[in-house]
Amino acid sequence: MFLTIDTADRRPIYQQVADGIRALIARGELKQGAALPPVRQLAADLGVNLNTIAVAYRELQSEGLLTVKHGSGAVVASRTTTDHSDDDLRRSLRSALTQLVLAGLSKGRILSIVTDELHALTKGAK
């Protein structure tokens, strides 16, 4: 599993970790049933506090992306078990698009960014 922490990123480290794992799952690099590194190992690998990783894992578990069993570690859950409604998903998308508009990007640039990111996430997907 390849994750990096960007110290210039304004997002909290736990959010960077959670977003990185989400992206790995979305790209299919982490498949259903894949075991994630133990909290202590990933914290050591990234050079962060183990509580930071635990918070990221809990967030992903609350979203239905991970199944965490004490003593057994975290495993990628079935992608069909996430129960986000279309309205929830649209709210998240709207929030991200709002940030791009507020950053002063043109509609064409925003569409280009969205297309590039969607392509990167679905690369190799059928």
C-alpha positions in Angstrom: 0.0 0.0 0.0 1.4 3.3 -1.1 0.5 6.4 0.9 2.3 9.7 1.4 1.8 12.6 3.8 2.1 16.1 2.4 3.2 18.5 5.1 2.1 21.5 2.9 -1.4 20.1 2.7 -3.9 21.9 4.9 -5.9 18.8 5.6 -5.2 17.0 8.8 -2.9 14.0 8.5 -5.7 11.5 9.4 -7.8 13.0 6.6 -4.9 12.6 4.1 -4.5 9.0 5.2 -8.3 8.3 4.9 -8.4 10.0 1.5 -5.4 8.1 0.3 -7.0 4.8 1.3 -10.3 5.8 -0.3 -8.5 6.5 -3.5 -6.7 3.1 -3.4 -10.0 1.4 -2.9 -11.7 3.4 -5.7 -8.8 2.6 -8.1 -9.1 -1.1 -7.3 -5.6 -1.2 -5.8 -7.1 -2.3 -2.5 -9.8 -4.9 -3.3 -12.5 -6.4 -1.1 -11.1 -8.5 1.6 -7.6 -7.0 1.4 -6.0 -6.5 4.8 -4.6 -3.1 5.6 -1.4 -2.7 7.6 -1.8 -2.7 11.4 -2.2 0.7 12.9 1.2 0.6 14.5 3.0 -0.5 11.3 1.3 2.2 9.1 2.0 4.9 11.7 5.7 3.9 11.8 5.9 3.7 8.0 4.4 7.2 7.7 6.2 8.6 10.7 3.0 9.7 12.4 1.2 9.0 15.7 -0.6 5.7 15.8 -3.8 7.5 17.0 -3.8 9.4 13.7 -4.0 6.2 11.8 -6.6 4.8 14.2 -8.8 7.9 13.6 -8.5 7.4 9.8 -9.4 3.7 10.1 -12.4 4.6 12.3 -13.6 7.2 9.8 -13.4 4.7 6.9 -15.1 2.1 9.1 -18.0 4.5 9.8 -18.3 5.0 6.0 -18.5 1.3 5.5 -15.3 1.1 3.5 -13.4 -0.9 6.1 -14.3 -3.6 8.6 -12.2 -3.4 11.7 -12.0 -6.2 14.2 -10.0 -5.8 17.4 -7.0 -8.1 17.2 -7.6 -9.0 13.6 -6.9 -5.6 11.9 -8.7 -3.7 9.2 -10.0 -5.3 6.0 -11.5 -3.6 2.9 -15.3 -4.1 3.1 -17.5 -5.0 0.1 -18.0 -2.0 -2.1 -21.7 -2.8 -2.1 -22.0 -2.3 1.7 -21.5 1.4 1.6 -24.9 2.9 2.0 -24.6 6.5 0.7 -27.7 7.9 -1.0 -27.4 9.8 -4.2 -28.2 13.0 -2.2 -25.3 12.3 0.1 -22.9 11.7 -2.8 -24.2 14.8 -4.6 -23.6 16.9 -1.5 -20.0 15.8 -1.3 -19.5 16.5 -5.0 -21.2 19.9 -4.7 -18.9 20.8 -1.8 -15.8 19.9 -3.8 -17.0 21.8 -6.9 -17.9 24.8 -4.7 -14.2 24.9 -3.5 -13.0 24.9 -7.1 -15.4 27.7 -8.1 -14.4 29.7 -5.1 -10.7 29.2 -6.0 -11.5 31.1 -9.2 -11.2 28.3 -11.7 -13.1 28.5 -14.9 -15.8 26.0 -15.8 -13.6 24.5 -18.4 -10.7 24.0 -16.0 -13.0 22.5 -13.4 -14.3 20.0 -16.0 -10.8 19.2 -17.0 -9.8 18.5 -13.4 -12.9 16.4 -12.7 -12.3 14.4 -15.9 -8.6 13.9 -15.1 -9.4 12.7 -11.6 -12.2 10.4 -12.7 -9.9 8.9 -15.3 -7.2 8.4 -12.7 -9.6 6.7 -10.3 -11.2 4.4 -12.9 -8.0 3.6 -14.8 -8.1 -0.2 -15.4 -11.7 -0.5 -14.3 -14.1 -2.2 -16.5 
